[in-house]
Amino acid sequence: MRARRLMSRLGVVFGGSRGIGRAVAQLLAQRGHRVVVLSRNQEAAQATAETLSGAEHVGLSCDVSKDHEVQRAFETITKTCGPVGYLVNAAGINRDALLMRCKSEDMVSVLHTNLLGSMLTCRAALRSMLTNGGAIVNIGSVVGVKGNAGQSVYSASKAGLEGFTRSLAKEVASRNIRVNLVAPGRLDSSPFLVM
């Protein structure tokens, strides 16, 4: 009975139209879950959702750095798809540059997308997970742990995401919600080949 219930859970993947997020969406669909793919680009999200196997999947647009868009996305998801069982935060950007050459607006954009965006989506997803349990996976980076020249802002966003994930995991563990972070290394142009 429990296995059947888990197979029908809803997976929500931010940044699900390409890269790691797309691979996660495909894996969730292959395992029998319904999937909502979110991307800043509505057409890309919908196109990815249409390629997924199994149940009817949904593609929505959302800029995770904007609280009102995250709230709107979760209202739509809850009304049309039901409670969220799995949340994957794979949306992210980088604006690589030496700190001395990094523009302030690029710093804000990276921090808002990579760190604040995951905070906003986690907070919104917890509303349904507090009742039903669930799992959250944030996609970090080895750069957040080891650092890299020319990526100080990106590194800070991913290091902050690690601290956020550890703390949130402790906050919600008693409510049957798992929160984890995956920190992949550099990805080659080939999909998901870790160097």
N, C-alpha and C positions, 0 to 999 in steps of 0.2 A: 504494500500500500504506500509506504513512504517513497519507494523508488518511483512509483507512478506519479505521485504528487510532485517530486522534484523534476521529472521530465517535462512537466507542463509550465515550469516557471518562466518568467519573463526576464530576458537579459537586455540591458540597456548599455550600448557601447558608444561613448563619446569619442569622436575622432575615428569612427568606424568605417569611413569610406576609403581609407588607404592605409598602407603600412601595417604596423602591428595591430591596430584597431580592426582593420578589415580581416586579418587572419583570425583574430579572436571572434569576430562576428560569424565567420564561416565555421569555426569550430563549435561554437554554441549551437548554430543551426544544425550541424551534422549530428550533434548529440541530442537533437529533438526539442530544443528550446525555441520559443518564440523570441525574436530579436527586434529591437528598435535600434536602427543605425542613425547616429546623429553626426552632422557635419555642418560647417558654416555654409556649405554649398548644398542647397536642397536637391538639385538634380543629381549630384554625386551620391548623396545619401540614399535617394530613391533607387538609383541605378544599382547600387550595391545591394540594397534590400531585395531587389528583384532577382539577383543572381544567387541568393541563398536557397539552400535546399530545404525541403520540409514545409512546415506551416507557413501561413501568410505572415510576412514580415513587413515592417514599416520603416520608411526613411523620413527623417525630419531635419529641418535646419535649426541650428542653435549656435550662437557664439558664446562659449562658456565663460568668457571674461565679462559678460553682461548679466547681472543678476536677474533683470526682468525677462531676458530670453530663457534663462535656465528655469525660472518659475513657470513661464508659459509652456515650455517643453514638457515639464513634469505634470502640469495640469492636463495637457493633451494626452500624455501617456497614460495617466491614471484613468481618465474618462474613456479612452478608446481601447486600451490594452489591459488594464487592471494593475494590480500591485507589482512593484519591482522586486524581483528575487535576486538578480545579479546586476551590479554596476561595474563597468570597466571604464576607467578614465585614461584614454589613450590620446586625447587631444593635446597637442603641444606644438610650440613653435621655437625656433631659435633665430637669433640675430647675432651671429658670431662676429666678434670684433674685440680687439684689445680694449680694455676699460677706458683708456685715455681717448679712444676714438668712438666709443659707444654713445649714441644719442640718447638723451633722457627719455624720449618717447619710445624708443626701442626697449629700454630697460623696463619701463612700465608695461609695455605690451607683453613682453616675455613673462614677467612676474604675474600679471593678471591672467594670462592664459594658462600657464603651466602650474601655478600654485593656487591663486585665488579661484580659478575655474574649477579645480578639483574640490576645493572647499565648498563651493556653491553647489556642485552637483551632489556631493556626499550629503550635505545638509538636507537638500530636497529629497533625495532617495530615502533617507532615514525615516521620513514620515510614514512610509508604508512598511519599511523593514522592521520598525520597532514592534509592530503587531505580528508580522509573519516571519521574522528572521530573514537572513540573507547573507550575501557575501559581496564585498567591495574589493576590487583590485585596482590600485593606482600604478601607472607605468612611470617609473622613475628612470634613472640612468646611472651607469657606473661613474659618469662625470660628476654626479652629485656626491659621490663618495670619495673619488680620487682627485677631482679637479682636472683642468686642462687649460693650457695657455690659450687665450683668445675666446674662452667660453666662461668667463667668470660670472656673468649674469645668468646664463643658462644653468651653470653649476649651482648657483645660489638657489635658483627656483627648484631644482631637483633635490637639493639637500633639504630645503624647507619642506618639500613634499614628503620626504622620508620622516622627518620629525613629526609632521602633521599626521601621517599614517600611523606611526607608533602610538601617538597619544590617543587618536580616535579609536584605535583597536582596544585600548584599555577602557575607554568610555563606554563602549557598546558591547563588549564581550559577554556581559551578563544577560544581554537581550538576545542571544543566539545570532549575533552578527559578527562575521569574520571580516577583518580589514587587513589587507596585505599590500606590499609593494614589490614589484618586480623591477630590477635594475639591470636591463640588458646593456651589453657593450655596444660598440660602434657597429652600425649595420652597413653592409656593402650595398651597392645599387641593386644587387640581386635580392629579391624579397627574403628577409629574415635570416640572412646568412651572417652569423656573428663572427667577427674577425678576431 
